[in-house]
Amino acid sequence: MSQTSIPWQSLSEDALLGVVEDFVTREGTDYGGVAFELQDKGSQVLAQLQRNEAVIVFDAELDSCSIVQSDAVLDVDPTTVQK
């Protein structure tokens, strides 16, 4: 597994919003039984990033970014995590 944690603060505002928008519009993203507007979903994800409850992860093998819960980062190779 070749994943790298990307600090949300290191991205430009446009790049951050693009990653968040891509994440919240993915098929299968689960928000429970309540329907939310895309803007609300994006705001929730940004808040989770700011509270360090979620992190942006880049997978070099898949050449893609994702947002995962912080406790899931234990699966990331510690030699590649950026601080």
C-alpha positions, -999 to 999 in steps of 0.1 A, spaced: 0 0 0 15 33 -10 -6 60 6 5 95 17 -14 117 41 -18 152 28 -24 180 53 -55 199 42 -37 232 51 -10 225 24 -36 226 -4 -47 258 -21 -84 267 -14 -94 257 -49 -76 223 -46 -91 216 -12 -126 224 -24 -120 202 -55 -109 173 -34 -139 177 -10 -164 181 -39 -150 150 -56 -154 131 -23 -189 142 -15 -202 135 -51 -188 100 -53 -213 72 -57 -217 53 -25 -206 80 -1 -226 72 30 -242 100 52 -266 77 70 -304 78 66 -306 116 63 -303 134 29 -280 164 28 -274 190 1 -240 189 -16 -230 222 0 -239 208 35 -219 176 28 -189 197 18 -192 219 49 -193 188 71 -163 173 55 -143 205 57 -152 208 94 -140 172 100 -107 180 83 -103 211 104 -110 192 136 -86 165 125 -114 139 125 -107 132 88 -76 133 66 -68 136 29 -50 105 16 -33 102 -18 -29 66 -31 0 65 -56 -9 31 -70 -44 43 -78 -33 79 -86 -62 93 -66 -71 112 -34 -97 102 -8 -108 115 25 -108 90 54 -115 91 91 -83 99 110 -83 66 129 -81 49 95 -47 65 88 -31 38 109 -31 18 76 -9 45 59 28 38 56 43 59 85 74 66 64 53 86 39 31 106 62 37 143 58 34 166 88 
